[in-house]
Each structure stands twice: as structure tokens, then as C-alpha cells.
């Protein structure tokens, strides 16, 4: 089950890599790496408390393919491990890790605004010493709006906001339950395009909240993350 769930992002990337060359005659491609240094707080139901972990670094590859003037395909995969989760000063479990994969199709309304739609995959693993590690797997559609403003020369301000609706399951210590999650995501960054190197540098911030609804063993209310993002991409044409 775990191997199948973790392979889903890789299957999506392979499918895109096989299909894109057959439908495009010319495209602008950007590939690179992204990182998100963020908090991860889990609010529990009925004001029971908040599970807070140390700040963690999520990192992974990013790519985009622009084609047909107004269209583009973009993907981002991030993984991170968060240490020493605590609630009310007491340790909850040893660590927790998270996998995030986003794949979107974007349409440029004009030079500033774009709309996008796609899918999101999320997986959480909670490492409990001496016990079976609970895990959560969710996936579903989402969409939103992004904007890019030219501030000066090759300096830009980018911003986006999105909403996602996901379903999945939680594999707990002694049971498996269904999950429905609704999430919001917002980010803003400064982007500097270095012309001689065909490279773009990004630095900014990102906020994400996932509201969780479990029909059984309801405990988690929402997951909240806030932190600093940075990316570097290299661009070329085919």
C-alpha cells in the first residue's frame, strides 16, 4: 500500500514526459529545484490542543512547460521531515514526514493573470516508537488564480491562491478510515531573471491550511503550514 501510494507522483511525471513531446512542436521548458522552510502545526478537535513540531525543510524538483502561446504545464514535488512534535510541552511521537505533489495546467488570460487547474497528492507519515506508524494519503482536484507583475527590468512579483478538494484514507494503528480534506494555499515571491544564465531565482513565502474531515476516530481538525520558499530554475526551448 505504501509503495503504491508513494509511486503515484512518479507515475504522473513519467506519463507527462511521454505525452508532452508528442503533442508539442515547440515549447519553453524550465527545470530546477525548490525548497520550503516551514512550520507544521496540527490543530485538534474540541480545542484539545495543537501539535507543534520544529521547523522543517521540504525540498524537491520543479518544472514547467509553456506551449501554444497561452498554455503551460507545471509540476512541483516536495518532501520534508519534521522533528520532535509536541503538544503542551509533551512529546507526541518521534518525527513526522510529508510528501506533496502538485500538477497543474495553466492558461494565461493576459500578461499578468493566469488561471490554473490540476491535481494534488499529499502523504503524511507519523513515526511512533514501538508502534505501527500511522499514515495519511490524500489526492484530488484543485484550481486557482496567479499573477505576475513586472516591477523593474528583470525583477518580478508573483502571487497565487488556490483551493483543493481531496479524498483518501488514514491508516491508523488498528484501523483504516476515510478522509475528506479541503485546503487553501497562498504564496508570494520575488523573481529575478538572470538573462546570460537563462536562470530565474525566487524567494518569498507560502501559507497552506488543510481542513480534515474523518467520519470515524475524528481527531485532527486542520493542518497549518507557514514558511519561506526559494527556488531556482533553468530555462531553455525545444
C-alpha positions, 0 to 999 in steps of 0.5 A: 500500500505504501509503495503504491501510494508513494509511486503515484507522483512518479507515475504522473511525471513519467506519463507527462514526459511521454505525452508532452513531446508528442503533442508539442512542436515547440515549447519553453521548458524550465527545470530546477529545484525548490525548497520550503522552510516551514512550520507544521502545526496540527490543530485538534478537535474540541480545542484539545490542543495543537501539535507543534513540531520544529521547523522543517525543510521540504525540498524537491524538483520543479518544472514547467512547460509553456506551449501554444502561446497561452498554455503551460504545464507545471509540476512541483514535488516536495518532501520534508521531515519534521522533528520532535512534535509536541503538544503542551510541552509533551512529546507526541511521537518521534518525527513526522514526514510529508510528501506533496505533489502538485500538477497543474495546467495553466492558461494565461488570460493576459500578461499578468493573470493566469488561471490554473487547474490540476491535481494534488497528492499529499502523504503524511507519515507519523513515526511512533516508537514501538508502534505501527506508524500511522499514515495519511494519503490524500489526492484530488482536484484543485484550481486557482488564480496567479499573477505576475507583475513586472516591477523593474527590468528583470525583477518580478512579483508573483502571487497565487491562491488556490483551493483543493478538494481531496479524498483518501484514507488514514491508516491508523494503528488498528484501523483504516478510515476515510478522509475528506480534506479541503485546503487553501494555499497562498504564496508570494515571491520575488523573481529575478531573471538572470538573462546570460544564465537563462536562470530565474531565482525566487524567494518569498513565502507560502501559507497552506491550511488543510481542513480534515474531515474523518467520519470515524476516530475524528481527531485532527481538525486542520493542518497549518503550514507557514514558511519561506520558499526559494527556488531556482530554475533553468530555462531553455526551448525545444 
